[in-house]
Amino acid sequence: MEQQRMVIVGEEHCDGEERELTKPLFSARRSSILGVGSGAAAVLVDLLAPGATGEFRVDGSFPRRCCRVVAVKAAGGGDEEEEVVAEVRRKVDEDAHVVMGRDVFVLWVRAGFDAAFAMGVVLVLDRITGDEIDGDLSEDLAVAGSPQ
């Protein structure tokens, strides 16, 4: 059994009369075999746009706001190349040495990568994981600073 969400570009009004939606942009899924609250995001993002290639994987724990979006591209010889294209971290006030709440986070996006797409992935992760909290958050507080 999987949890899956589709992201569609367009708009739909509340009254239901006007509906202008395009085809799905991407799909994100997490297998329930891993179990809710396991801490591992284990989410795969598949591009659905015509001509789109490659896939993305989310490593880490989105409920803890400590995860990376990794682009996986096929390389020669059946190998795969991986590149971190976005990263989510809890925001830290360096002056006061305070880690903000889960709803305040930093989204770091690699130069040249679509920031709107990265934010779309974050929104889908939020829908998939909901309000789940996994384990003791104290271990993540030490690494909640900016990506390197």
C-alpha positions in Angstrom: 0.0 0.0 0.0 1.3 3.4 -0.9 0.6 7.0 -0.1 0.6 9.0 -3.4 -0.1 12.6 -4.4 -0.3 14.2 -7.8 0.7 17.8 -8.4 -1.3 19.6 -11.1 -0.6 23.1 -12.4 -3.7 25.2 -12.9 -6.5 26.5 -10.8 -10.0 25.5 -9.7 -12.5 27.9 -8.1 -14.5 26.9 -5.1 -17.8 27.2 -6.9 -16.6 24.4 -9.2 -17.8 26.2 -12.3 -14.4 27.4 -13.6 -11.9 24.7 -13.9 -8.6 25.2 -15.8 -6.2 22.4 -15.0 -3.4 21.1 -17.1 -1.9 17.6 -17.0 -0.1 16.5 -13.8 3.4 17.9 -13.3 4.7 15.2 -11.0 3.7 12.4 -8.7 5.1 11.7 -5.2 4.7 8.5 -3.3 5.8 6.8 -0.1 5.4 3.1 0.6 3.6 2.3 3.8 5.8 -0.8 4.1 8.3 1.6 5.8 5.8 2.5 8.4 4.5 5.8 9.6 6.8 7.5 12.0 9.9 5.6 10.9 11.7 8.8 10.4 12.7 8.0 6.8 11.0 10.1 4.2 11.6 7.4 1.5 9.6 9.4 -1.0 10.0 9.1 -4.8 9.1 11.9 -7.1 8.3 11.0 -10.7 8.1 13.7 -13.4 4.9 13.4 -15.5 5.4 16.2 -18.0 5.9 15.1 -21.6 9.6 14.5 -22.4 10.6 14.7 -18.8 13.3 12.3 -17.7 14.9 11.3 -14.4 13.4 11.0 -11.0 13.9 12.5 -7.6 14.3 10.9 -4.2 13.8 12.5 -0.8 16.3 11.2 1.8 16.0 12.0 5.5 13.0 13.0 7.7 10.6 15.6 6.6 8.6 15.5 9.9 11.9 16.6 11.5 12.5 19.1 8.7 15.9 17.5 8.0 15.8 16.0 4.5 17.3 16.4 1.0 15.8 16.2 -2.5 18.2 14.1 -4.7 18.1 14.1 -8.5 18.8 10.7 -9.8 19.9 10.5 -13.4 20.9 7.5 -15.5 24.6 7.6 -16.4 26.5 5.5 -18.9 26.9 1.8 -18.2 23.7 1.4 -16.2 25.0 3.6 -13.3 23.1 6.4 -11.8 24.4 9.9 -10.9 22.9 11.6 -7.9 22.9 15.3 -7.1 21.4 17.1 -4.1 19.1 19.8 -5.6 17.3 21.0 -2.5 17.5 20.6 1.2 15.1 21.3 4.1 16.4 22.3 7.5 14.8 23.7 10.6 15.6 27.4 11.0 18.1 28.3 13.7 18.5 31.8 15.3 22.2 31.8 15.6 22.3 34.8 17.9 19.9 33.4 20.5 20.9 29.8 19.9 17.2 28.9 19.4 15.8 26.3 17.0 12.5 27.5 15.6 9.4 25.3 15.5 8.7 22.7 12.8 6.6 25.2 10.8 9.7 27.5 10.4 12.3 26.0 8.1 14.8 26.9 5.5 14.5 25.6 1.9 17.9 25.6 0.3 17.8 25.2 -3.5 20.8 24.6 -5.7 21.5 27.3 -8.2 19.8 26.6 -11.5 17.2 24.3 -10.0 13.5 25.3 -10.1 12.6 26.8 -6.7 8.9 26.5 -7.4 9.3 22.8 -8.1 11.3 22.4 -4.9 8.5 24.1 -2.9 6.0 21.9 -4.6 7.9 18.9 -3.3 7.9 20.3 0.2 4.1 20.9 0.1 3.5 17.3 -1.1 5.8 16.0 1.7 3.8 18.0 4.2 0.6 16.4 2.9 2.1 12.9 2.9 3.6 13.1 6.4 0.8 15.2 8.0 1.4 15.9 11.7 3.6 12.8 12.3 6.5 13.3 14.6 9.1 10.6 14.8 11.2 10.0 17.8 13.3 12.5 19.8 14.0 15.7 17.9 17.0 16.6 20.0 19.5 14.8 17.7 18.4 16.9 14.8 18.7 20.1 16.6 22.5 19.8 16.5 22.5 19.5 12.7 19.6 21.9 11.9 22.0 24.6 10.6 22.4 25.7 7.0 23.5 23.2 4.4 27.1 23.2 3.4 
